[in-house]
Amino acid sequence: MDKDALVKLLSPLAARTDLPDDAKTVVSKAIAEAVSPLQYDLWIYRTVVVVLGITIIATVFGGIYLALKADPNIKLPDGIIAIGSAAVGALAGLLAPSPKGQ
């Protein structure tokens, strides 16, 4: 049973008034643990997107700056290219819609 099915199954129990308080607490805790933080806390998602965006911008402009202002014999460090590429890939993975129901 996946987490979504578990939440759908337990949600009516959490709303019932005839259950003892300790049972309601256990059901509510199980629902809270089954739900991912990204489903109820959008600030985590937004913060990650902003940080990755800043990283991309900083690496692009930093690379351009180093390419224009540095000694012509110095090559752009591979670490800067790797950090920028990883940030672009992570941002694309976060912003791309995920396939649902598969």
Secondary structure as UniProt FT lines:
FT   HELIX           3..15
FT   HELIX           21..34
FT   HELIX           37..40
FT   HELIX           42..69
FT   TURN            72..73
FT   HELIX           78..95
//
